[in-house]
Amino acid sequence: MRPSPRLGEGLAPEAEAPGAPDRAAPDPLDPGFAGHQDRPVPGVDNGYVAGYRVRFDEAGADGRARTGSLVRYAQDIAWRHSEDLGFDRQWYTDQGRWWVVRSMELAVLRPIAMGRLLRVATAVVGHRRIWARRRGEFRLPDGDLAAEAMVDWVILDERGRILRIPPDFGVVFPNAELGGEILRVPLPPTPDHACRLELRVRPQDLDPMGHVNNAVYFDWFEDTVAAAGAPDVIGATPRRFAIEYAASAEPGDALLAAAWRDGSSWCFRLARPVDGAEIVRGRVG
């Protein structure tokens, strides 16, 4: 099997002045705005496409979509794809099974201004025993690729145990068996000079599964890197994230975040100080 190219490889992002308003002609209504089945990834016989408009509250002070907003689009369209094929929240509740994100690579390749329409696509591109990989694409109306993601998911039972992927999914979401391993993000020990932030899980950080939402960890990641003295990193294009969810933070948890520079990238570690349990490991650069 040929190795997949790295996210964003060979793409030259266009420059755009920070905070500049988008004065191009208004985008025509995206015909996929309502969402529909599609085949966005060549050679993969499943997929879903929908339009998303970058709302005012989803953009930062620079007028561009936040990283966390893109993560929220990626997980929302994955749910819509599943629901459209009959695997909705009620189905998962009845089965006592839930998909959760284990790791993600996200490349933000071009600035995405507030108010722009994005054509967001998803497809299950492969699986291996207990995990499945989705590819997400975020395209501007002219077809330019603005961001892309690879997301590794595992399925859990009500006790939080990882299960083998049921055969039903291979039929409804036809995809190839992968030969590699789930994405890992190894980090060196946190150095003494790392910037540290104390955080606490708030009720609004929880999603409908009662878990801290995946995008919230990205928000904390960027907050800590900015506090470490690198705010430009979180708004740069291109920027590439890799994040691994080692465990789940619980409602009300006190957490300790740390960020430090390591070569050309910034590292991030989130842990529970009471027992030292590692929650998230990440890199951005």
CORLIN-V291122 format. One record per backbone hydrogen bond with DSSP energy under -1.0 kcal/mol. NH is the residue of the N-H (numbers start at 0). CO is the residue of the C=O. If there is no record, write none. Layout:
nh = {NH NH}
co = {CO CO}
//
This chain:
nh = {8 10 18 19 32 34 35 37 43 47 48 49 51 53 57 58 59 62 64 65 69 70 71 72 73 74 75 76 77 78 79 80 81 82 83 85 86 87 91 92 93 94 95 96 97 99 101 102 103 104 105 106 107 108 109 113 114 115 117 118 119 120 121 122 124 125 126 127 129 130 131 132 133 134 135 136 137 138 139 142 145 146 147 148 149 150 151 152 153 155 156 159 162 164 168 170 171 172 177 193 194 196 198 200 204 205 206 209 212 215 216 218 219 220 221 222 223 224 225 226 227 228 229 232 238 240 241 242 243 244 245 246 252 254 255 256 257 258 259 261 264 265 266 267 268 269 270 271 275 278 279 280 281 282 283 284}
co = {5 7 61 16 29 31 48 46 40 121 35 119 117 115 54 55 63 59 111 57 65 66 67 68 69 70 71 72 73 74 75 76 77 78 79 82 81 85 87 88 89 90 91 91 155 153 151 151 242 149 240 147 238 145 145 62 53 112 51 138 49 136 47 134 132 132 175 130 127 127 152 125 150 122 148 120 146 118 143 139 137 137 106 135 104 133 102 131 99 97 160 156 154 128 165 166 167 168 126 190 258 256 254 252 201 202 210 206 204 212 212 214 215 216 217 218 219 220 221 222 223 225 224 229 107 105 282 103 280 101 278 278 249 198 270 196 268 194 266 264 261 283 259 281 257 279 255 276 271 269 269 243 267 241 265 239}
//
